[in-house]
Amino acid sequence: MPTSTSITTTYAGEFAGQYIGAALLSGNTLANGGLTIKPNVKYKEVLKPLALADISADASCDFTDIGSVTLTEKILEPKELQVNLELCKSDFRSDWEAIAMGYSAHDVLPKNFQDFLIARISESIAAETETNIYQGATGNSGEFDGFETLFASNAAQPAGQEIAGASVTAGNVITELGKIVDAIPSALYTKEDLYIYVSQNIARAYVRALGGFGTSGLGANGIGGQGTQWYGGEAMSFDGVKLFVGNGLSDDTAFAAQKSNLYFGTGLLSDHNLVKVLDMADLDGSDNVRFVMRYTAGVQFAIGSDIVTYGITNTAN
């Protein structure tokens, strides 16, 4: 059965030459370098975290083996995913773009709509991947385990690095972010690639708090006396730790980690932009057009003890 298609457009004047799509959730985590990307993972890749302890001692003339070396492993296994859409060309015959399909009874899908739909499929996959990176669960069709799912069973996370969440507002966001920073291990605090990954609602609350007109000692009109006009989309930090807005994170959820400790695995990165279009007329005589896309994706962290979570319940620590 073809993919359900609903056409509600009307013709009014000359076609403007483009389609307007509703805003999609941007796949910003991958686009803005929020994770370490592991391409060309055909099946699975083994991550090998190495931990050293007590390896220094007073010098002597002898070789004395001391300390400990602990080598563990985490498995990064991208999940195979696909997009299969089928549209019937007859759905477009009476539409205001019918002339673009040609005058023959053997219609073709309008070229500009075809290009538009291909672009939108790629954008939709980017948006779904963004959400899956954080909230996904591999038991659900079209999803892979995201960080919220993985952190919930992170047995290596110290209990003191699991921070209970709250409903974050401009009035309490400074206090809540402070709890995360306070729980970051000292060895991680000054690392260049350390980020606090925050949900959109936490980021918005922080922007509003820094605009002033509230508590937390921010003054009457915030940064530079500009009030709520201070923010122009620039990078933000808190107590010396960079913030990264994870569009796919659940509301009131955050975590602190090094980018080098967080991995996104896939087969070929180009697969995320490759959509095949098959006109079935010459294959089975039907009026259908199929859109096919196949790709793999998955995330994993390496060192569980270097993760601080906020608003994520860990049942394993």
Summary of the structure (lengths in Angstrom):
residues: 317
radius of gyration: 25.2
end to end distance: 47.7
largest distance: 92.7
contacts: 885
relative contact order: 0.22
helix: 29%
strand: 22%
